[in-house]
Amino acid sequence: MKRFSLLSFAFCLVAGSVVYSGELDPRQDVWIRKYQKQENVPKPENQLLNTDVEPDLNDGFVSLFNGKDLTGWTPKGGTCEFSAKDGMIVGKCVPGSNSTYLSTGNADFTDFIFSCDMKWKVDCNTGVMFRAQSKPGKGNTETVFGPQAEMEGFSQDRHWSGGIYGQSCGGYFYPLWLKEHEAARAAGKKDDWNRITISAKGNVMKTWINGVPAAHWVDDGTYAKGFFGLQIHKGAKGEVLFRNIRVKELKQ
């Protein structure tokens, strides 16, 4: 992907609720250069914008966490630690471990609205896998792959929480590097709870961070269904709290 194509000037094309834009934010230059050659990364002018209001989160949701223990959840991919405490799930990085995903077993979710609150006790990279899949890895390991709603701490200036990353399958499906993503990049709250909301309807995936529209990605049908997974990324340190983990399944 070239940093700027022939359509590098800003433009919008409106067709119903479909809005395109193509102007990269020069303040994201370091990250543009870092990620522009990834397999999945879209051309900026082809990125759809999420202009929708965050879905109503008041009715029809089922909690995925009983508030007491990890019944119904299975760690996949590594040995980072998860526990239930004070009505929250606590995820802790274990140095030397691969990234670990506390997953909703083998249950398949297709069309849904998912939401949870997250708070960093120790800064690290995290996120929520959705429509995720797994496969055998090296040795006795298991590799989790598929789309992930990125949630990252505040130790770097990227601020792509709410973007969609292709975990173990080719990198970013939807980076938050356009000028139009400025509000989403500013939506994260340091030392406080942050809400990530994910909508999946057919091939259309959208996200919101603290109610602010973030990603709008259209899959090619590869990730039509799968499980949810709370990520603790591999690294030297990190601790994340999760609460209000719930889903509303939608009729197809």
Stockholm file with secondary structure:
# STOCKHOLM 1.0

chainA/1-252         MKRFSLLSFAFCLVAGSVVYSGELDPRQDVWIRKYQKQENVPKPENQLLNTDVEPDLNDGFVSLFNGKDLTGWTPKGGTCEFSAKDGMIVGKCVPGSNSTYLSTGNADFTDFIFSCDMKWKVDCNTGVMFRAQSKPGKGNTETVFGPQAEMEGFSQDRHWSGGIYGQSCGGYFYPLWLKEHEAARAAGKKDDWNRITISAKGNVMKTWINGVPAAHWVDDGTYAKGFFGLQIHKGAKGEVLFRNIRVKELKQ
#=GR chainA/1-252 SS CCSSCTTCSCCCCEETTEEEECCBCGGGHHHHHHHTTSSSCCCGGGEECCCCCCCCCSSSCEESCCSSSCTTCEEESSCCEEEEETTEEEEECCTTCCCEEEECTTCCBCSEEEEEEEEEEECCEEEEEEEEEEEECSTTCEEEEEEEEEEECSSSSCCCTTCEEEETTTEEEECCCBGGGHHHHTCCCTTSCEEEEEEEETTEEEEEETTEEEEEEECCSTTSSBEEEEEECSSSCCEEEEEEEEEEECCC
#=GC SS_cons         CCSSCTTCSCCCCEETTEEEECCBCGGGHHHHHHHTTSSSCCCGGGEECCCCCCCCCSSSCEESCCSSSCTTCEEESSCCEEEEETTEEEEECCTTCCCEEEECTTCCBCSEEEEEEEEEEECCEEEEEEEEEEEECSTTCEEEEEEEEEEECSSSSCCCTTCEEEETTTEEEECCCBGGGHHHHTCCCTTSCEEEEEEEETTEEEEEETTEEEEEEECCSTTSSBEEEEEECSSSCCEEEEEEEEEEECCC
//
